[in-house]
Amino acid sequence: MPRLLLCTDMDRTVIPNGHQVEHPHARETFSRLCSLPQVCLVYVTGRDLMLTKQAIDHYRLPMPAYAITDVGTKIYEQTEGSWLELSSWREEIAVDWAGKEHGQLEAVLADLDDLTLQEVDKQQEFKLSYYVALEVDHQPLLARIDNRLQGMGVNASLIWSIDEPNEIGLLDILPRHATKMHGIEFLADHLGYRREEILFAGDSGNDLPVMGSAIRSILVANADCATKTAAEQLARDNNVADTLYLAESDSFALGGNYAAGVLQGVVHFAPAIAQALNL
């Protein structure tokens, strides 16, 4: 039986906190999938560790073996309820900020009126997060931010996404290598998984770098149309269209929203594992 490193976003991917309806058996079936001995579950999320643990409890999600949190800036191993941060990942990404502290980056961007600093509990050592109104043309804004950071010698990733329920843009400034994609690649190497044994699932703009890579990826059906269009275009541009699967609402018994979309993608990419659940 093949093995699977199943890496999935949480909010609006396996957590049904979007506008669309979740099939009543989707999460229970997803939990059964993750209990298979050949499946290693990894949550890849913008949440911090505390909010990740709260979501697992509140939504009755399966416990992961690992969690890549804070939009890729931290990786934790979970063993019998204990969470241990991987110091090797922290060392890997620290180089990109060239010794600069969080406050120094914040100071150099302080005069940009379109940026509203997010709450203190949403900031991390290697994660500087802002709100941006949706009417703002964010591409020129990101270019200005990147120019300023480069002037400081900081090698950063600017991750743009949209909080649909609250109708606000989200900007996360991270070390260049502290993305979801690099976190997945680092963890796969750390655990000895080959590229063809990895599967990722997501729903939003900050998942696009993985969707447009050679990592096999699932975009759940409840993703917005703009994200679906962008994911397909990026995959075509990078000649990896065969590694992207768009879940559909009407082609699977459980539908394609949230965890059901992840299951649908497992059927597509890893049918031998899916058969163990009679999917």
Residue pairs with C-beta under 8 A, 6 or more apart in sequence:
1 38
1 272
1 273
1 276
2 38
2 197
2 270
2 272
2 273
3 38
3 39
3 40
3 193
3 197
4 38
4 39
4 40
4 197
4 198
4 199
4 266
4 270
4 273
5 40
5 42
5 187
5 188
5 191
5 193
5 197
5 198
5 199
6 33
6 34
6 39
6 40
6 41
6 42
6 199
6 201
6 262
6 266
7 42
7 43
7 44
7 68
7 184
7 187
7 198
7 199
7 200
7 201
8 14
8 41
8 42
8 43
8 44
8 200
8 201
8 202
8 262
9 43
9 44
9 45
9 180
9 201
9 202
9 203
9 204
9 207
10 43
10 44
10 45
10 47
10 52
10 55
10 61
11 17
11 45
11 46
11 47
11 55
11 203
12 18
12 164
12 203
12 204
12 220
12 222
12 223
12 258
13 201
13 202
13 203
13 220
13 258
13 259
13 261
13 262
14 27
14 30
14 59
14 61
14 201
14 258
14 259
14 262
15 55
15 59
15 61
15 258
16 22
16 26
16 27
16 59
16 257
16 258
16 259
17 165
18 164
18 165
18 203
18 222
18 257
18 258
19 164
19 165
19 222
20 221
20 222
20 257
20 258
21 257
22 257
22 258
22 259
22 260
23 254
23 255
23 257
23 260
25 254
26 254
26 255
26 257
26 258
26 259
26 260
26 263
27 59
27 60
27 61
27 258
27 259
29 254
29 259
29 260
29 263
29 277
29 279
30 62
30 259
30 260
30 262
30 263
31 60
31 61
31 62
32 277
33 39
33 263
33 266
33 273
33 274
33 277
34 41
34 62
34 64
35 62
36 273
36 276
36 277
38 273
39 273
40 65
40 66
40 191
40 193
41 62
41 63
41 64
41 65
41 66
42 64
42 65
42 66
42 67
42 68
42 184
42 187
43 52
43 64
43 66
43 67
43 68
43 69
44 67
44 68
44 72
44 180
44 183
44 184
44 200
44 202
45 52
45 67
45 68
45 69
45 71
46 69
46 70
46 71
46 161
46 170
46 172
46 206
47 55
47 69
47 70
48 69
48 70
48 74
48 121
48 122
48 124
49 67
49 69
49 74
49 76
49 83
52 67
52 69
53 83
55 61
56 62
56 63
56 64
63 78
64 78
65 77
65 78
66 75
66 76
66 77
66 78
66 187
67 75
67 76
67 78
67 83
68 74
68 75
68 180
68 183
68 184
68 187
69 75
69 76
70 124
70 126
70 127
71 127
71 159
71 172
71 174
71 178
71 179
71 180
71 206
72 174
72 178
72 179
72 180
72 181
72 182
72 183
73 93
73 124
73 125
73 126
73 127
73 174
73 175
73 178
74 85
74 89
74 90
74 124
74 126
75 85
75 86
75 89
75 183
75 186
75 187
76 83
76 84
76 85
76 86
77 83
77 84
77 86
86 190
88 190
89 183
89 186
90 126
92 177
92 186
93 126
93 174
93 175
93 177
93 178
94 126
94 175
95 155
95 175
95 177
96 154
96 155
96 156
96 175
96 176
96 177
96 178
97 105
97 126
97 154
97 155
97 156
97 175
98 152
98 153
98 154
98 155
100 152
100 153
100 154
102 123
102 125
102 126
102 128
104 152
105 128
105 149
105 152
105 154
105 173
106 117
106 128
108 148
108 149
108 152
109 115
109 145
109 148
112 141
112 144
112 145
114 132
114 133
114 136
114 141
115 130
115 131
115 132
115 141
115 171
116 130
116 131
116 132
117 123
117 129
117 130
117 131
118 129
118 130
118 131
118 170
122 129
123 129
126 174
126 175
126 178
127 172
127 173
127 174
127 178
128 172
128 173
128 174
129 170
129 171
129 172
129 173
130 170
130 171
130 173
131 168
131 169
131 170
131 171
132 138
132 141
132 168
132 169
132 170
132 171
133 168
133 169
134 162
134 167
134 168
134 169
136 169
138 160
138 169
138 171
142 158
142 160
142 171
145 158
145 171
145 173
146 156
146 158
149 156
149 173
155 175
155 176
156 173
156 174
156 175
156 176
157 173
157 174
157 175
157 176
157 177
157 178
157 179
158 171
158 172
158 173
159 171
159 172
159 173
159 174
159 179
159 205
159 206
160 169
160 170
160 171
160 205
160 206
161 169
161 170
161 172
161 204
161 205
161 206
162 168
162 169
162 170
162 204
162 205
162 224
163 169
163 170
164 224
172 206
179 209
180 200
180 202
180 206
180 207
180 209
180 210
181 209
181 210
181 213
181 215
184 198
184 200
184 210
184 215
185 215
188 194
188 195
188 197
188 198
195 214
195 215
196 216
198 215
198 216
199 216
199 217
199 218
199 265
199 266
199 269
199 270
200 207
200 210
200 211
200 215
200 216
200 217
200 218
201 217
201 218
201 219
201 220
201 261
201 262
201 265
202 210
202 211
202 217
202 218
202 219
202 220
202 223
203 219
203 220
203 222
203 223
203 227
204 223
204 224
204 227
205 227
205 230
207 217
207 219
207 227
207 231
208 227
208 230
208 231
208 234
210 217
211 217
211 219
211 231
211 234
211 235
211 244
212 231
212 234
212 235
212 237
212 238
212 240
212 244
213 238
213 240
213 243
214 240
214 243
215 243
216 243
216 245
216 269
217 231
217 243
217 244
217 245
217 265
218 245
218 246
218 247
218 261
218 262
218 264
218 265
218 266
218 268
218 269
219 227
219 228
219 231
219 244
219 245
219 246
219 247
219 261
220 247
220 256
220 257
220 258
220 260
220 261
220 262
221 246
221 247
221 248
221 249
221 255
221 256
221 257
221 260
221 261
221 264
222 256
222 257
222 258
222 261
223 231
228 246
231 244
231 246
232 241
232 244
232 246
235 241
235 243
235 244
245 264
245 265
245 268
245 269
247 256
247 257
247 260
247 261
247 262
247 264
247 265
248 256
248 264
249 255
249 256
249 257
250 256
251 264
252 260
252 263
252 264
252 267
254 260
254 263
254 264
255 261
256 264
263 274
263 279
266 273
266 274
266 279
267 274
267 279
